[in-house]
Amino acid sequence: MERASESLQAALVGAIETAHVAAAEAMLDSFAATSSYQAALTELLEPVLLRIGAGWESGKPTILAQGYLAAKLTERVLVRALAESPRRAPEVKALGPVVVGNIEDDFHSLGRRMLTTFLMAAGFEVLDLGNDVPIATFLQTAVERHARVIGVSAMMYTTAGNIRGLREAIDQAGLRDRLQLAVGGAVFNLRPELVGEVGGDGSAKSALVAPALFVTLARRSVAAGAAP
């Protein structure tokens, strides 16, 4: 299926930026009526949120209502998309939960929320720890909940460097094989070499393709013979 037209995307951007809830919901519902809510999520809402997020990252003023509306629209469409396909893929369910969050000192939540949305749509149980997450919290949650993958988000180079501490903590705990580390955020798209520098096991260019990365990393944990 082709992506939503530029004019429709622009109209939805405008509705979100002006906090026009009814108009935004109507556009998404109308698009879903001719395809599905899964398509509305991936072909319309996801690229629109990427455009809005890129604007914020470039210095465009952020209005609280915009972020709130973007999050509520995502949740609304996700619920309907999951209702269309209520059964989880058996393999994804068997891979167990995943842990996601923004690393310490990072408060840019839009990318992480999009990641959570698409991981849930793929069938993962997602433990979203939020912004400014301490390294110890990532590690403790993953161990207690038997997760195989930790997904860490950072937008700026300065905060991305904090991920090295999580890599070191995982290794020092003897969990390198068991706990795979996925890293993401704008800075990793701009500087792909940073993935290796901070000790990431992999990265995805967008939330849309992130579930495939998480499946790959979880399979790697299983193949290594690491108990969950």
ZIFEN-V228797 format. One record per residue. N is the residue number from 1. RES is the residue in one letter. PHI is phi in whole degrees, 0 to 359 (none if undefined). PSI is psi in degrees with one decimal (* if undefined). OMEGA is omega as a letter, one per 20 degrees, with the letter a starting at -180 (999 if undefined). Layout:
BEGIN
N|RES|PHI|PSI|OMEGA  N|RES|PHI|PSI|OMEGA
END
This chain:
BEGIN
1|M|none|138.4|a  2|E|286|152.7|r  3|R|292|159.0|r  4|A|301|148.6|a  5|S|298|155.9|r  6|E|301|-37.0|a  7|S|292|-38.3|r  8|L|291|-41.8|r  9|Q|300|-44.7|r  10|A|298|-39.0|r  11|A|295|-39.6|r  12|L|290|-38.5|r  13|V|303|-45.9|a  14|G|298|-40.8|r  15|A|295|-40.0|a  16|I|290|-42.4|a  17|E|292|-25.3|r  18|T|260|5.8|r  19|A|58|38.7|r  20|H|269|87.5|a  21|V|299|-51.2|a  22|A|300|-41.5|a  23|A|294|-42.3|r  24|A|296|-45.3|r  25|E|297|-39.6|a  26|A|296|-40.7|r  27|M|297|-45.3|a  28|L|293|-41.5|r  29|D|295|-40.3|a  30|S|295|-42.3|r  31|F|296|-42.2|a  32|A|294|-30.6|a  33|A|295|-26.6|r  34|T|262|-1.2|r  35|S|214|-91.4|r  36|S|191|166.2|r  37|Y|288|-27.4|r  38|Q|298|-42.0|r  39|A|293|-38.8|r  40|A|299|-35.1|r  41|L|291|-49.4|a  42|T|274|-32.7|a  43|E|263|-18.8|a  44|L|239|-58.0|a  45|L|291|-42.7|a  46|E|299|-50.2|r  47|P|296|-31.4|r  48|V|293|-43.3|r  49|L|294|-34.6|r  50|L|297|-40.5|r  51|R|295|-43.4|r  52|I|295|-44.0|r  53|G|298|-38.7|r  54|A|297|-37.1|r  55|G|295|-42.5|r  56|W|297|-42.9|a  57|E|294|-26.4|a  58|S|275|1.6|r  59|G|108|1.1|r  60|K|294|135.4|a  61|P|305|136.5|r  62|T|261|127.0|r  63|I|254|130.6|a  64|L|307|-40.0|a  65|A|298|-33.0|r  66|Q|294|-47.7|r  67|G|297|-39.8|r  68|Y|295|-45.3|a  69|L|295|-41.6|r  70|A|301|-43.7|a  71|A|294|-42.6|a  72|K|292|-37.9|r  73|L|296|-41.9|r  74|T|299|-45.9|r  75|E|297|-41.2|a  76|R|297|-48.3|a  77|V|291|-37.6|r  78|L|299|-44.2|r  79|V|302|-42.8|a  80|R|289|-35.7|r  81|A|293|-41.0|r  82|L|293|-33.4|r  83|A|294|-29.9|r  84|E|290|-31.5|a  85|S|226|74.4|a  86|P|289|-15.9|a  87|R|269|128.6|r  88|R|285|148.5|r  89|A|298|126.8|a  90|P|306|-42.1|a  91|E|294|-43.6|a  92|V|298|-43.3|r  93|K|299|-39.6|a  94|A|291|-23.3|a  95|L|286|-13.4|r  96|G|87|-176.5|a  97|P|285|163.0|r  98|V|233|152.0|a  99|V|250|132.1|r  100|V|227|156.5|r  101|G|176|164.9|r  102|N|272|136.7|a  103|I|295|164.7|a  104|E|311|136.2|r  105|D|76|4.8|r  106|D|251|127.7|a  107|F|237|17.9|a  108|H|269|94.7|a  109|S|271|-16.2|a  110|L|300|-46.9|a  111|G|299|-41.6|r  112|R|294|-39.3|r  113|R|295|-39.4|r  114|M|296|-42.0|r  115|L|301|-47.7|r  116|T|302|-42.6|a  117|T|301|-47.9|a  118|F|285|-30.7|r  119|L|294|-41.4|r  120|M|295|-41.1|r  121|A|297|-29.5|r  122|A|280|-9.7|r  123|G|109|0.4|r  124|F|285|146.9|r  125|E|275|120.9|a  126|V|248|125.8|r  127|L|259|96.0|a  128|D|269|113.3|a  129|L|272|-8.4|r  130|G|90|-154.6|a  131|N|267|159.9|r  132|D|52|52.7|a  133|V|271|126.0|r  134|P|295|148.3|r  135|I|304|-43.6|a  136|A|300|-34.4|a  137|T|291|-42.4|r  138|F|305|-51.6|a  139|L|293|-46.0|a  140|Q|297|-43.6|a  141|T|296|-44.2|a  142|A|298|-41.7|a  143|V|291|-46.1|a  144|E|294|-34.5|a  145|R|262|6.0|r  146|H|60|42.4|r  147|A|278|150.0|r  148|R|257|-18.0|a  149|V|227|134.8|r  150|I|248|126.8|r  151|G|253|121.0|a  152|V|243|131.1|a  153|S|251|141.3|r  154|A|208|136.8|a  155|M|264|-37.7|a  156|M|257|155.2|r  157|Y|299|-38.7|a  158|T|296|-39.1|r  159|T|278|-29.0|r  160|A|301|-34.0|r  161|G|300|-24.5|r  162|N|291|-17.4|a  163|I|293|-25.8|r  164|R|304|-35.9|r  165|G|296|-35.8|r  166|L|290|-40.8|r  167|R|302|-44.6|a  168|E|295|-39.1|a  169|A|294|-41.3|r  170|I|298|-45.7|a  171|D|293|-42.0|a  172|Q|295|-27.7|r  173|A|277|0.0|a  174|G|72|29.5|a  175|L|245|19.7|a  176|R|304|-44.3|a  177|D|287|-39.9|a  178|R|289|-44.8|a  179|L|255|108.3|r  180|Q|272|143.8|a  181|L|246|109.5|r  182|A|264|132.8|a  183|V|238|148.1|a  184|G|200|169.1|a  185|G|134|166.9|a  186|A|304|-39.6|a  187|V|295|-29.7|a  188|F|284|-26.5|r  189|N|286|-34.9|r  190|L|284|-33.8|a  191|R|229|78.7|a  192|P|303|-29.9|a  193|E|295|-16.8|a  194|L|293|-24.8|r  195|V|304|-49.7|r  196|G|290|-34.5|a  197|E|296|-33.8|a  198|V|265|-1.1|r  199|G|90|21.6|r  200|G|287|147.2|r  201|D|270|-9.2|r  202|G|174|165.4|r  203|S|210|159.1|r  204|A|233|145.3|a  205|K|285|-21.4|r  206|S|206|164.7|r  207|A|297|-28.4|a  208|L|298|-38.8|a  209|V|260|-1.3|a  210|A|298|-38.9|a  211|P|305|-37.0|r  212|A|297|-39.0|r  213|L|296|-44.3|a  214|F|295|-36.4|r  215|V|296|-45.1|a  216|T|301|-45.4|a  217|L|291|-38.3|r  218|A|294|-40.0|r  219|R|297|-37.2|r  220|R|298|-40.2|r  221|S|297|-42.5|r  222|V|295|-44.7|a  223|A|297|-29.1|a  224|A|284|-4.9|r  225|G|78|17.1|a  226|A|280|125.9|r  227|A|291|141.0|r  228|P|289|*|999
END
